[in-house]
Amino acid sequence: MGIPVTVLPDNSIYIADSYAMATETVNQDLALISQTVYSSAVYNLAGHLLIETAQDLPGAVFTGYISGNNLNVVSVTSGALSTQQVLVATGLQPNTTIIGGSGVAWEVNPSQTYASLATPVSISSKFTYFTNLRAQWQVNQFVPGVIASTSDESTSASYKNPAVMDNLLFSDLSYVKTPFGRNYLSIAARYGSPFGVS
């Protein structure tokens, strides 16, 4: 899935929980057809569930000041700084991404120049990796179904939905939102399932 270990450690409980939920949901008969197909279904569903449930790691609270394009960290009050966090509550540049650096010198959007602030201020940082993914794919937005037709005064469009879409349970609609969920539905629909996909 390409998720950096800095935002999702290998020992994260969200990985284990998503995998366990997927193995309990995916039709066991798929393993009788093909272990490869079954594994693919499990991992794709686990990927979807991970995006739905994983929480972003807490960031750090530190004192620092901005000089030109550099964020200079004076002291870390709590947590640990990472190479990709988002500044919040600074009153200066909220949602400014820290994109690089090491030690106490951190670059803040090198393409922009900020007014120097010599007096250290308290800064809170946080990760927003999963928050951003859920927003990008509208995972938390309610969808009552799949669009079958749309039109206005001069144009119209209509999708011919495959029969599998008619058989989706309400709980299955969320799978359509991520590429991993769609891959899982594709596999499940191909072989049939007691979980609403046939």
MITOR-828959 format. One line per 2 residues: number of its first residue (from 0); their letters; for each residue x, z, y of N, C-alpha, C. Coordinates in Angstrom, 2 decimals, decimal comma. Atoms other than C-alpha are relative to their C-alpha. Layout:
<atoms>
NUM	a	X/Z/Y/X/Z/Y/X/Z/Y | ...
</atoms>
This chain:
<atoms>
0	mg	0,82/0,00/-1,21/0,00/0,00/0,00/0,85/0,00/1,26 | -0,89/0,01/-1,15/3,04/0,26/2,26/-0,16/1,18/0,93
2	ip	0,16/-1,18/-0,84/2,18/3,73/3,56/1,33/0,72/0,07 | -1,31/-0,66/-0,12/5,35/5,35/4,95/-0,05/1,42/-0,56
4	vt	-0,07/-1,35/0,56/6,44/8,55/3,21/-0,03/1,05/1,10 | 0,04/-0,95/-1,11/6,69/10,15/6,65/-1,42/0,40/0,36
6	vl	1,39/-0,36/-0,29/2,90/10,07/6,98/-0,77/0,40/-1,25 | 0,63/-0,39/1,26/2,05/10,55/3,29/1,09/0,33/-1,01
8	pd	-1,06/-0,38/0,95/4,59/12,52/1,25/-0,40/-0,30/-1,43 | 0,25/0,34/1,40/4,94/11,65/-2,44/-0,80/1,07/-0,73
10	ns	0,72/-1,09/0,68/3,55/15,06/-3,41/-1,32/0,34/0,67 | 1,26/-0,26/-0,69/0,45/14,76/-1,21/-1,15/0,17/-0,97
12	iy	1,17/-0,25/0,85/-2,69/16,18/-2,79/-1,01/-1,15/0,10 | 0,94/1,12/-0,18/-4,62/13,18/-1,39/0,30/-1,13/-0,98
14	ia	-0,35/1,03/0,98/-2,72/10,83/-3,71/-0,56/0,39/-1,36 | 0,47/-0,46/1,31/-3,49/12,92/-6,79/-1,52/0,01/-0,07
16	ds	1,46/-0,07/0,00/-7,13/13,47/-5,81/-0,63/-1,39/-0,04 | 0,54/1,36/-0,02/-7,75/9,78/-5,05/0,15/-0,67/-1,35
18	ya	-0,23/0,57/1,33/-6,21/8,75/-8,35/-0,95/0,61/-1,03 | 0,91/-0,67/0,95/-8,24/11,34/-10,28/-1,43/-0,49/0,17
20	ma	1,37/0,49/-0,25/-11,48/10,24/-8,62/-0,17/-1,42/-0,50 | 0,08/1,39/0,44/-10,69/6,61/-9,38/-0,08/-0,09/-1,52
22	te	0,03/0,06/1,47/-9,99/7,26/-13,07/-1,34/0,49/-0,54 | 1,31/-0,50/0,43/-13,30/9,13/-13,30/-1,13/-0,96/0,35
24	tv	1,04/0,91/-0,46/-15,21/6,32/-11,58/0,07/-1,36/-0,69 | -0,16/1,33/0,58/-13,77/3,11/-13,02/-0,49/-0,01/-1,46
26	nq	0,55/0,15/1,34/-15,54/1,93/-16,16/1,12/0,01/-1,04 | -1,03/-0,14/1,03/-13,44/3,04/-19,15/0,05/-1,22/-0,94
28	dl	0,02/1,17/0,87/-14,51/-0,08/-21,05/0,97/-1,08/0,46 | -0,97/0,98/-0,49/-12,20/-2,10/-18,81/1,33/0,14/-0,74
30	al	-1,25/-0,21/0,71/-9,28/-0,52/-20,65/-0,03/-0,64/-1,38 | 0,13/0,66/1,30/-10,63/-1,96/-23,91/0,20/-1,51/0,14
32	is	-0,16/1,43/-0,26/-10,64/-5,43/-22,36/1,46/-0,31/0,31 | -1,38/0,21/-0,42/-7,24/-5,16/-20,71/0,50/1,23/0,73
34	qt	-0,57/-1,16/-0,68/-5,06/-2,23/-19,73/0,47/-0,38/1,40 | -0,44/0,48/-1,32/-3,71/-4,33/-16,86/-1,17/-0,05/0,97
36	vy	1,19/0,08/-0,85/-7,19/-5,00/-15,50/-0,48/1,39/0,37 | 0,44/-1,38/-0,26/-8,14/-1,33/-15,86/0,91/0,68/1,03
38	ss	-0,95/-0,61/-0,94/-4,98/-0,18/-14,07/-0,18/-0,55/1,40 | 0,20/0,62/-1,31/-5,56/-2,65/-11,27/-1,26/0,54/0,67
40	av	1,25/-0,54/-0,55/-9,14/-1,43/-10,82/0,20/1,44/0,47 | -0,23/-1,40/-0,36/-8,03/2,22/-10,79/0,83/0,11/1,27
42	yn	-0,88/-0,13/-1,16/-5,22/1,71/-8,29/-0,64/-0,54/1,27 | 0,68/0,51/-1,19/-7,33/-0,42/-5,95/-1,07/0,97/0,49
44	la	1,00/-0,98/-0,41/-10,17/2,10/-5,98/0,68/1,25/0,57 | -0,73/-1,16/-0,52/-7,67/4,94/-5,51/0,53/-0,27/1,41
46	gh	-0,46/0,35/-1,34/-6,22/3,10/-2,51/-1,11/0,09/1,02 | 1,16/-0,09/-0,91/-9,66/2,79/-0,96/-0,35/1,46/0,27
48	ll	0,36/-1,41/-0,15/-10,44/6,46/-1,59/1,04/0,75/0,83 | -1,07/-0,63/-0,78/-7,08/7,46/-0,15/-0,21/-0,24/1,49
50	ie	0,23/0,32/-1,40/-7,85/5,68/3,11/-1,21/0,77/0,53 | 1,20/-0,73/-0,41/-11,27/7,34/3,22/0,26/1,49/0,20
52	ta	-0,10/-1,45/0,03/-10,05/10,88/2,57/1,28/0,60/0,57 | -1,28/-0,58/-0,42/-6,40/11,33/3,59/-0,04/0,44/1,45
54	qd	-0,08/-0,52/-1,36/-5,81/13,45/6,65/1,41/-0,17/0,52 | -1,31/0,17/-0,61/-2,99/12,82/9,07/0,74/1,34/0,05
56	lp	-0,84/-1,19/-0,06/-0,10/15,27/9,02/-0,01/0,58/1,41 | -0,14/-0,56/-1,33/0,16/17,73/11,88/1,33/-0,43/0,60
58	ga	-1,23/0,39/-0,66/2,77/16,79/14,42/0,81/1,23/0,39 | -0,85/-1,09/-0,47/4,99/19,07/16,45/-0,40/0,36/1,42
60	vf	0,13/-0,43/-1,39/4,79/21,06/19,63/1,42/0,24/0,49 | -1,36/-0,13/-0,49/7,92/20,81/21,73/0,02/-0,08/1,51
62	tg	-0,18/0,17/-1,44/9,20/20,98/25,27/0,98/-1,15/0,19 | -0,87/1,14/-0,25/10,79/17,90/26,73/-0,29/-0,59/1,36
64	yi	0,22/0,67/-1,27/11,04/15,64/29,74/0,30/-1,48/-0,15 | -0,18/1,45/0,03/10,90/11,92/30,40/1,00/-0,38/1,07
66	sg	-0,98/0,53/-0,94/13,87/10,21/32,02/0,10/-1,49/-0,26 | 0,04/1,44/0,22/13,40/6,49/32,47/-0,88/-0,31/-1,19
68	nn	0,76/0,32/1,21/12,35/5,21/29,05/0,23/1,01/-1,12 | -0,35/-0,95/1,05/13,67/8,22/27,15/-0,80/1,28/0,10
70	ln	0,60/-1,32/0,09/11,83/11,29/26,02/1,08/0,93/-0,52 | -1,05/-0,93/0,37/14,36/14,09/25,93/-0,63/1,30/-0,47
72	vv	0,56/-1,21/0,59/13,44/16,96/23,63/0,92/1,17/0,28 | -0,79/-1,18/-0,32/14,60/20,35/24,85/-0,02/0,97/-1,16
74	sv	0,11/-0,90/1,14/13,27/22,55/22,04/-1,30/-0,27/-0,73 | 1,19/0,18/0,83/10,80/22,31/19,17/-0,61/1,37/-0,25
76	ts	0,70/-1,28/0,16/8,23/25,11/19,16/-0,54/0,15/-1,41 | 0,54/-0,05/1,37/6,55/24,25/15,87/-0,05/-1,39/-0,58
78	ga	0,06/1,29/0,68/6,41/21,49/13,27/1,33/-0,70/0,02 | -1,21/0,82/0,04/8,92/18,70/12,89/-0,30/-1,36/0,60
80	ls	0,17/1,30/-0,62/9,40/15,53/14,88/0,30/-1,10/-1,00 | -0,24/1,15/0,86/9,25/12,16/13,17/0,17/-1,23/0,88
82	tq	-0,29/1,20/-0,78/10,12/8,63/14,20/-1,25/-0,76/0,42 | 1,22/0,71/-0,42/6,48/7,62/14,60/-1,13/1,00/0,17
84	qv	1,06/-0,92/-0,33/4,12/9,98/16,32/-0,63/-0,45/1,31 | 0,69/0,37/-1,23/1,70/9,77/19,19/-0,04/1,21/0,92
86	lv	0,03/-1,09/-0,97/2,00/11,87/22,32/-1,44/0,24/0,43 | 1,32/-0,35/-0,50/-1,14/13,71/23,30/0,12/1,17/0,96
88	at	0,12/-1,13/-0,91/-2,08/16,10/26,07/1,23/0,20/0,88 | -1,14/-0,16/-0,91/1,00/15,39/28,19/-0,45/-0,11/1,44
90	gl	0,42/0,25/-1,37/-1,00/14,36/31,22/0,78/-1,14/0,61 | -0,83/1,08/-0,52/1,56/11,56/31,59/-0,42/-1,33/-0,60
92	qp	0,33/1,24/0,69/1,07/8,83/29,03/-0,63/0,33/-1,34 | 0,63/-0,27/1,30/-1,46/9,83/26,36/0,00/-1,26/-0,85
94	nt	-0,01/1,10/0,96/-1,37/7,65/23,25/1,23/-0,89/0,12 | -1,26/0,72/-0,03/2,20/6,58/23,93/0,72/0,23/-1,32
96	ti	-0,62/-0,14/1,31/3,92/5,88/20,62/1,49/0,19/0,12 | -1,45/-0,19/0,12/7,35/7,28/19,94/0,44/-0,93/-1,11
98	ig	-0,29/1,02/1,01/8,89/4,33/18,12/1,43/0,03/-0,51 | -1,35/-0,02/0,54/12,47/5,30/17,50/0,81/1,14/0,55
100	gs	-0,89/-1,02/-0,52/15,41/7,53/18,17/0,36/1,02/-1,04 | -0,41/-1,07/0,91/17,14/10,47/16,57/0,53/1,15/0,83
102	gv	-0,49/-1,16/-0,73/18,28/13,92/17,52/-0,94/0,38/1,11 | 0,84/-0,43/-1,11/17,02/14,83/20,96/-0,38/-1,14/0,94
104	aw	0,32/1,14/-0,87/16,81/11,35/22,55/-0,99/-0,92/-0,71 | 1,06/0,82/0,61/13,60/9,46/21,79/-0,44/-1,05/0,99
106	ev	0,48/1,06/-0,88/12,56/6,10/23,21/-1,53/0,00/0,02 | 1,45/0,09/-0,15/9,04/5,80/24,54/-0,31/-1,37/0,59
108	np	0,35/1,35/-0,45/7,83/2,19/24,73/1,07/-0,59/0,93 | -1,10/0,50/-0,83/11,10/0,62/25,93/-0,39/-1,11/0,97
110	sq	0,40/1,09/-0,89/9,21/-2,29/27,50/-0,62/0,53/1,29 | 0,60/-0,57/-1,20/7,69/0,10/30,04/0,97/1,01/0,62
112	ty	-0,82/-0,99/-0,68/9,32/2,29/32,63/-0,91/1,09/0,54 | 0,79/-1,12/-0,47/7,98/5,74/33,38/0,76/0,74/1,10
114	as	-0,64/-0,81/-1,03/8,62/7,89/36,42/0,71/1,17/-0,66 | -0,76/-1,09/0,60/11,27/10,46/35,65/-0,69/1,33/0,26
116	la	0,54/-1,35/-0,12/10,07/13,97/35,03/1,09/0,94/-0,48 | -1,17/-0,80/0,35/12,99/16,36/35,14/-0,37/1,37/-0,55
118	tp	0,39/-1,33/0,46/11,06/19,57/34,50/-0,61/-0,09/-1,39 | 0,56/0,05/1,36/10,43/20,16/30,78/-1,46/0,43/-0,02
120	vs	1,41/-0,35/0,15/6,76/20,24/29,84/-0,28/0,16/-1,49 | 0,40/-0,18/1,39/5,01/21,29/26,65/-0,75/-1,24/-0,46
122	is	0,58/1,24/0,52/4,08/18,27/24,55/-0,45/0,22/-1,43 | 0,48/-0,05/1,38/1,95/18,07/21,42/0,05/-1,41/-0,57
124	sk	-0,03/1,31/0,65/2,49/15,22/18,99/-0,80/0,06/-1,27 | 0,74/0,03/1,25/0,44/14,12/16,03/0,10/-1,38/-0,62
126	ft	0,07/1,27/0,69/0,27/11,40/13,41/-1,42/-0,53/0,11 | 1,35/0,59/-0,02/-2,66/8,97/13,62/-0,08/-1,19/-0,95
128	yf	-0,06/1,14/0,91/-1,87/6,64/10,71/-1,35/-0,26/-0,66 | 1,27/0,20/0,71/-5,05/7,18/8,68/-1,17/-0,09/0,97
130	tn	1,02/0,12/-1,03/-7,17/7,67/11,78/-0,07/-1,44/0,50 | -0,04/1,39/-0,48/-6,03/4,24/12,98/-0,53/-0,97/-1,05
132	lr	0,50/0,87/1,06/-6,69/2,61/9,59/-1,52/0,08/-0,12 | 1,46/-0,16/0,10/-10,20/4,07/9,41/-0,71/-0,64/1,18
134	aq	0,59/0,64/-1,17/-10,90/2,88/12,94/0,08/-1,52/-0,11 | -0,20/1,44/0,13/-9,47/-0,59/12,25/-1,01/-0,63/-0,95
136	wq	0,91/0,54/1,00/-11,65/-1,08/9,17/-1,41/0,60/0,10 | 1,31/-0,60/-0,26/-14,60/0,90/10,59/-0,53/0,76/-1,23
138	vn	0,35/-0,71/1,23/-14,59/3,11/7,51/-1,07/1,05/0,24 | 0,94/-1,08/-0,26/-16,56/5,90/9,15/-1,29/-0,45/0,67
140	qf	1,23/0,49/-0,61/-19,24/3,65/10,63/-1,04/-0,30/-1,06 | 1,11/0,20/0,94/-22,61/3,54/8,94/-0,35/-1,48/-0,11
142	vp	0,42/1,37/0,27/-23,49/0,21/7,33/-1,12/0,05/-1,03 | 1,13/-0,09/0,94/-26,95/-0,03/5,73/-0,04/-1,12/-1,02
144	gv	0,01/1,11/0,95/-26,19/-3,30/3,95/0,97/-1,08/0,44 | -0,87/1,13/-0,30/-24,44/-6,67/4,03/-0,80/-1,03/0,77
146	ia	0,70/0,97/-0,82/-25,35/-9,25/6,68/-0,39/-1,21/-0,84 | 0,50/1,16/0,74/-27,52/-11,97/5,15/-0,28/-1,16/0,94
148	st	0,31/1,07/-0,94/-28,42/-13,91/8,29/0,16/0,51/1,43 | -0,09/-0,34/-1,42/-27,75/-13,94/12,03/-0,26/-1,26/0,82
150	sd	0,28/1,17/-0,84/-28,85/-16,21/14,87/-0,22/0,42/1,44 | 0,43/-0,18/-1,39/-29,36/-16,59/18,59/-0,72/-1,27/0,41
152	es	0,81/1,13/-0,45/-31,02/-19,25/20,74/0,53/-1,35/-0,47 | -0,54/1,32/0,31/-28,63/-22,08/19,88/0,76/-0,09/-1,32
154	ts	-0,77/0,04/1,24/-26,73/-21,10/16,77/-0,55/0,99/-1,00 | 0,37/-0,97/1,03/-27,34/-19,37/13,50/0,97/-0,13/-1,17
156	as	-0,86/0,00/1,17/-25,44/-18,45/10,38/-0,63/0,86/-1,07 | 0,54/-0,77/1,11/-26,37/-17,20/6,97/0,98/-0,06/-1,15
158	yk	-0,88/-0,07/1,15/-24,27/-16,05/4,05/-0,84/-0,01/-1,27 | 0,62/-0,10/1,31/-25,28/-16,72/0,49/0,78/1,06/-0,75
160	np	-0,68/-1,11/0,64/-24,44/-13,38/-1,03/-0,09/-0,11/-1,51 | 0,06/0,01/1,46/-23,49/-13,21/-4,71/-0,93/1,11/-0,49
162	av	0,96/-0,95/0,56/-25,84/-11,30/-6,98/0,56/1,42/-0,02 | -0,59/-1,33/0,05/-23,38/-8,41/-7,14/-0,36/0,81/1,24
164	md	0,34/-0,72/-1,23/-24,24/-7,56/-3,54/-1,38/0,61/-0,07 | 1,34/-0,56/0,16/-27,86/-7,02/-4,52/0,00/1,25/-0,86
166	nl	-0,04/-1,11/0,93/-26,81/-4,51/-7,14/0,88/1,16/0,45 | -0,84/-1,08/-0,50/-24,52/-2,37/-4,99/-0,86/1,23/0,31
168	lf	0,63/-1,25/-0,39/-25,53/1,24/-4,73/0,35/0,29/1,45 | -0,27/-0,39/-1,37/-25,67/2,80/-1,29/1,44/0,51/0,14
170	sd	-1,35/-0,55/-0,05/-22,44/4,63/-2,09/1,07/-1,08/-0,16 | -0,98/1,07/0,22/-20,75/1,35/-3,07/0,28/-0,83/1,26
172	ls	-0,16/0,84/-1,19/-21,21/-0,24/0,37/1,31/0,28/0,73 | -1,25/-0,32/-0,70/-18,16/1,58/1,71/1,18/-0,77/-0,59
174	yv	-1,11/0,72/0,63/-15,96/-0,28/-0,78/0,28/-1,34/0,68 | -0,14/1,32/-0,62/-16,54/-3,51/1,14/0,92/0,06/1,22
176	kt	-0,70/-0,11/-1,28/-14,72/-2,17/4,19/1,51/-0,12/-0,07 | -1,46/0,08/0,10/-11,15/-2,04/2,88/0,38/-1,09/-1,00
178	pf	-0,41/1,01/0,97/-9,16/-4,72/1,04/0,13/0,57/-1,41 | -0,15/-0,63/1,32/-8,54/-2,24/-1,79/-1,36/0,21/-0,65
180	gr	1,35/-0,15/0,52/-12,23/-1,49/-2,17/-0,59/-1,33/-0,43 | 0,50/1,33/0,37/-13,05/-5,19/-2,20/0,65/-0,50/-1,28
182	ny	-0,68/0,39/1,25/-10,43/-5,80/-4,88/-0,61/0,73/-1,18 | 0,63/-0,77/1,08/-11,95/-3,02/-6,96/-1,37/-0,60/-0,34
184	ls	1,32/0,58/0,25/-15,46/-4,49/-6,55/0,10/-1,33/-0,72 | -0,20/1,29/0,64/-14,15/-7,89/-7,55/0,24/0,17/-1,49
186	ia	-0,30/-0,24/1,42/-12,78/-6,51/-10,81/-1,22/0,56/-0,71 | 1,15/-0,65/0,62/-15,81/-4,32/-11,53/-1,14/-0,99/-0,20
188	ar	1,09/0,96/0,11/-18,26/-7,14/-10,86/0,28/-1,05/-1,06 | -0,38/1,00/0,99/-16,34/-9,49/-13,12/-0,33/0,46/-1,42
190	yg	0,18/-0,50/1,37/-16,74/-7,24/-16,13/-1,25/0,86/-0,18 | 1,18/-0,84/0,11/-19,87/-5,23/-15,32/0,39/1,47/0,04
192	sp	-0,29/-1,42/-0,14/-20,13/-1,50/-14,76/-1,29/0,80/-0,03 | 1,19/-0,87/-0,06/-22,57/1,36/-15,25/-0,16/0,67/1,36
194	fg	0,05/-0,67/-1,29/-21,88/2,40/-11,65/-0,58/-0,90/1,09 | 0,73/0,75/-1,00/-24,17/-0,06/-9,92/0,55/-1,39/0,27
196	vs	-0,55/1,34/-0,20/-21,99/-3,17/-10,07/-0,15/-0,79/-1,28 | 0,19/0,79/1,21/-23,09/-5,84/-12,53/-0,14/-1,48/0,34
</atoms>
